[in-house]
Amino acid sequence: ETGSEDIEILPNGLAFISSGLKYPGVKSFAPEKPGEIFLMDLNEDKPRAVELRISRGFDLASFSPHGISVYVD
């Protein structure tokens, strides 16, 4: 809805998407909404982004993800 900031695709076809970057001087389409991380399974016939729940205690009000990286061990 407000666009993604970055995407990281794992070898197994799972994609992590960061969204909701708020940056001074750049128009925000949802300034009251915190940033989000989505998961998309690109192996599905009709992939759709699903919002991941973030643990309690995390400061969602100031969450403004700028990029995303994944480490596979």
Secondary structure, DSSP 8 states (H G I E B T S, - for coil): ---EEEEEE-TTSEEEEEE----TTS--S-TTS--EEEEEETTSSS---EE----TTS-GGG-----------
